[in-house]
Amino acid sequence: MSDDNVRDSNGNLLKDGDSVTVIKDLKVKGTSETIKRGTTVKGIRLTGNPAEVECNTKQVKGLVLKTEFLKKA
């Protein structure tokens, strides 16, 4: 798995353990939760898909977010 091509919405490289900020309100499928714009998510984990990262928030554990809605903090 090549991690060289995992980039945020601004084109910055992301790696395991980075902190990112959500740039758009995101509804979480299967729940009534919404992750608000400006929320900082710490300790992301890269997946095999360069368009997605795994993370945990206060509201939801084991969340997968699309990198197009994230910027490196």
N, C-alpha and C positions, 0 to 999 in steps of 0.2 A: 504494500500500500504506500503510495507516494503522498506525503503530506504537503508537498511543495505548492500545490495548487489550491489550498483552502484559503479563500480570501473573504474579507468582509465587504460591505456595500461600497466602501471607498477604495477597495483594492489592496488594503493592508493584509499582509500575511498573518494567519492565525495559527497558533500551536497549542498543544495541550497545556492547560493551566492558565491560559490567558483570561482576562476579564473583558467582557463586552457589554455594550449598552444597547438596549432595544430602541429602534428608531421609529417604531409605529406600534400603536395599540394592537395586541394580538389576542384573539380569542383562542382558548385552549379547547380543542375538540374533546367531546365527552364529558366536559365539566361546565360549570357556570362561571369559571374564572376567566379574567382578562388580565394579561400582563401589560401594564401601562408603558407608554412611551417614556424613555428616560430611565427605566429600571436597569440597574447594573447587575449583571450575572457574573459571578466569579467562578473560576476553576472549570472552564469548559473542557470537554473531551471530544477529540476528533473521531468521526465515524469513517467508514469506508467510502462514504459519499462526500465528495468535495463541496456539495451544496448544503450540507447539514452538519450541525454540531449537537452534542448531547450536553445537558446541564441539569442542575437542580435549582429551583427557586424556592422562596419561602412557601408559596402556595402549592407548587407541583414538583414532585420528584421524578426523575427519569424523563425529563422533557427533551424533545428533539426540536431544535429551531433551525429555520432556513437562514443561511448566512446573508441573504439579500436584505434581511431586516435587522442586521446587527452592525455595529461599528466598534472597533477596538477601543477600549477605554484607556 
